[in-house]
Amino acid sequence: MIAPPPMSLAAFEEHLRRAGLKITPEKALELHPYVVYLEAMAARMRAGFTYADEPAHIFVPKRGGPA
């Protein structure tokens, strides 16, 4: 499998800006080499899961239980 090209510094800074993060250009330049790791983690998050894969039952505590 061929890996996609890494995100450019300009694209990374745009992602930071859209996320509302106020990071100096120096700090963005320092963090940029780690983008490949962030992209890999993001790709693994909830990959391939649908709502049907969620558990059918959830825990609902009884009201008026011990305080």
Stockholm file with secondary structure:
# STOCKHOLM 1.0

chainA/1-67         MIAPPPMSLAAFEEHLRRAGLKITPEKALELHPYVVYLEAMAARMRAGFTYADEPAHIFVPKRGGPA
#=GR chainA/1-67 SS CCCCCCCCHHHHHHHHHHTTCCCCHHHHHHHGGGHHHHHHHHHHTTTTCCGGGSCSCCCCCCTTCCC
#=GC SS_cons        CCCCCCCCHHHHHHHHHHTTCCCCHHHHHHHGGGHHHHHHHHHHTTTTCCGGGSCSCCCCCCTTCCC
//
